[in-house]
Amino acid sequence: MEKSIKKYFPIFALPTFLAFIIGFIVPFAYGIFLSFCKFTTVTDWQWVGFKNYTRIFYVNGQLDTTFIHSIWYTCLFTAVTVMVINVIAFAIALLLTKGIKGTNLFRTVFFLPNLIGGIVLSYVWLMIFNAILQKYDMTIVTTQWTAFWGLVAVVCWQQIGYMMIIYIAGLQTISPDLIEAAKIDGANSFQMLSKITLPLMMPTITICTFLTLTNGFKLFDQNLALTGGNPGKMSQLLALNIYDTMYGTTGWQGVGQAKAVIFFIMVALIAVLQNKMTTSKEVEN
């Protein structure tokens, strides 16, 4: 059986490998190339070198802080959502693994928001937010901070249920014998959480942190539908800023592509760093 797998593995793997090259590697490499070009279509390009990268920050000799603002705004948004989503999802998972009544119902209810598309979800919450804020003569885009906390609320509401399911799966892998032994030794709830549960949950925490981190950085549809980058592009996250540059400004396709390359490098470095930090704390169950 093992010999047959080794013999025919290249035949079955080749279509997937070719699809990966054609659908990802080639477009990715060509996208990096286009970031050094001025173009309107992918076949109509003119090499300009690093000009696109300088135009990200300087326009007609003046400093343009739009992209810089979207970077720190996105970093802050991601930091807040990663903390809130993971803490609340983990707390709910702990509660729902204690054998309380209606556990399956609660799991379903908390998971349901994740099944709703980001655009639809954002329009629903947009009406809710504006209905509440109009009593104070405000809207969701009155300031960049009302937009910020609106985005945080929507994203957390949507993703907490999904992360909760992953945390529940991780909690169920912890051996009951360890918990029982800790109770016999006189450990209290906090000690069991900090000394047993959290260390053994680090692989799951790594996965959930990675997912929420990358989701925060690449968020687009909720940002587009809920705030549209308003007021005055002050609530633009990185993905929306790149989209606005690429399709909202004539002749700036190359600049938008250059922003996308910087975006990829930044997110990749942060994701690798986060993965190393959390995996280094993992222990065997």
N, C-alpha and C positions, 0 to 999 in steps of 0.2 A: 504493500500500500504506500509506504513512504517513498519507495523507488519510483512508483507511478506519479506521485505528487511532484517529485523533483524533475521527472522527465517532462511532464506536461505543464509545469508551472509557467515557463516562459510563454507558452502559447496562450494561456488564459490571462496572464498579466499584461501581455503586449497591448491589447486594445485599450485597457485602462491607462497604461503608461503613455500611449500615443495621445489619448484624449487629454491627459494631464498636461502634456507638452503643448498641444495645440490650443487648449482652452485656458491655460494659466501661464506657463513659462514664456511662450512666444509673446502674448499680449503684455505681460509684465516687463519683459526686456525691451519691447518696442515702446512701451509707455515711458521708460527711463530715457530712451533715445529721444523721444518727442519732447521731453522736458528741456532739451537743449535746442529746440527748433521753434520757429514761428510757423504756425500752421492753422488752416481752417478745416481741413479734413486730414485723415491719417495718411493719405497718399500725396497731399499737396503741402510739402514742408520746405522750410528754408533754414539752414543751420545758422544759429545765432550765438552758440556757446553758452556762457553763463549769464547772458543778458536777462533771461527769464527769472533767474534766481535773484538778481539784483533788483528787478522790478517788483519783486514781492514786497520789499521793504522801502524802496525809493521810487517815487513816481514824479517825473519832471523835476528831478533834483530835490524833492521834498520827501521827508520821512512819512511813510504810510503805516500807521499803527493798527490798521484793521486786522491784519493777520496775527500780529503779536497779541492783540486783545483776545482774539478767538482762541489762541493757544492757552493763555492763562485761564481764560473763562472755562475752556474745556477741561483743563487739568483740575480746576476747583470743582467743577460739576462731577467729574469722575471720582475724585476723592470722596466727596460727600455721598454719592450714590453707592459706591463700593462699601463704605462703612455702614450706611443705613440698611441697605438690602441684606448684607450678610449677617449683621447683628440681629435684625428682626426675623429673618428667615431661620437662623439657627435657633433663636428663642422659641419660635413657633414649632419647629421640628422637635425640640426637646419636650415641649408641652404635649405634642400629639403622639409622642412615643411613651407616654406615661400610662397608657391604657384607659384614658378618659372616655366617657360615652360620646358617641357621635364622631369618632375620629375620622372615619372614611368620608363623612359628610363635610367636615371641616377641611379636609385635604382637597376635596373637589372644589369647594367654594373658594379657597385661597388660590387654587391653580387656574380657575376659569379666566381671570384677566389676561393670562398669558396667551390664551387662544384667540384673543381679539387683535386684529391688525393694528399696527401703530398709527396709521392715518385715521382710521375710524375712531379708535380710542382717544386720540388727541382732539378730534372735533367734538366728541361728547364732553370731554373734560373742559374744553374751551368754553362751551356754553355754560357749564356749571360754574367755572371760575368767574366768568364775566357777569353771570347772574348774581353772584355773591358780591363781587367787587363794585358793581354799579351802585350799590347802596352807599359806597364811600367815594363816589365819583371817580372810580378808577377802572382800568381794564387789566387784563393779564400782561399787556405790553406797555403799561404806564411808565415803568422803569425797567432797567435791565435786571433788577433784583426781584421784582414781581414775576418777571418771565423766568428767571433762574429757579425760584422756588416752585413755580408751576411745573417746570420741566422735571425737577427732582421728584415732586409728588407723583406725577404721571408715570415716570419710569420706575420708581420704587413700587408703586401699586401694581404695575404690570409684571415685574420680574421677581418680586418676593416669593410668589407661589411656586415658580419654577425652581428657584434655589432651595426652597423648603423641601421639595421632593428629593433633591439630591442629598440634602443634609439628612433627611429621614433614612434614605438608603444607607448612608454612611453610619448613622447611629445604630442601625440594625445589624451591622457587621461586628460591633463590639461584643465580645464574649460576655455573657451574663455572669460567668464564673468570676471574672475580674471585679465586677461590681459587687457581687456577693462577698468576695474575699475582702474588699475594701470596707464594706459595712461591718463585717465581723471584726476587722482590725480597729473599728471605731471611727472611721473617716466620716466627716460630715458632708453635706451636699456640696458645699463650695470646694472642699478638698477633692472630692470625686470628680467634680467638673474640671478643676484646674490641673490635677495630677494624672487623671485617667482619661476622661472623655476628650478634652481638647488635644492632648498629644496624639491620641489614637485617631482623631478626626482630621489631622493635618493633611492627609492626601485629599480628602473631600474639600477641606478649606482651600487647598491649592487650586482645585478645579473651579470652585465657585468664585474665588477671587479673580482667577484668570478670566472667566466668562464675564463677570460684571465689569472688570477693568476694560477689556476690549469692547464690550457693548457700550460702555460710557464714552469711550473715545470715538467710536465710529457711528454714534447715534445720528440719524439723519431725518427719518420721516416724522418722528414726533416733534423735532425742532422746526421742521418746515410747516407742519400743520398747526402746531400750537402757537408759535410766536412769529414764524416767518423771518426770524432774525431781527425783528423790531424790538425796541425803537431804534431806528437809525443804524441797523446792523450790530447793535450792542449786545444782542442775545444770540449771535451766530456762534454755533459750535463749529469745530474745524471742518467737518464733512459738509455742512451747509455753506461755509465760507468758500470752500473749494468749488462746490457746485455753482455758487453765485459768480465766482471768478470765471469759471469755464464757460458757462452758458448765459450769464447775465451781462457780460462786457464784451463787445465786439473786438476781435483781434487779441484777446487775452487768453486764448486756449492754451498756449505754451506756458504762460504763467500759472494757470490753474493746474497744468500737469506737473510743473515744478513744485507747487505746493503739495500735490499728492505724493510726490517722492519724499519730501521732507516729512510729511505726515506718516508715511509708512515706516521710515527709519526711526522716528521718534516712538511710535507705538511699539514697534518690534523690540527696541532697546528696553523700554519700560516693562513690556511683557516678559522678556527674558530675565530681567533683574528680579521682577516679582516672583517668577517661577523658581529661580534659584534660592531666593530668600525663604520661601515657604517649604520647598522640598528639603532644604537643609534641616528643617525642624521635624521631619517625619520620623516616626518610630514604627517598629513592627508590632502588629497586634498579637 
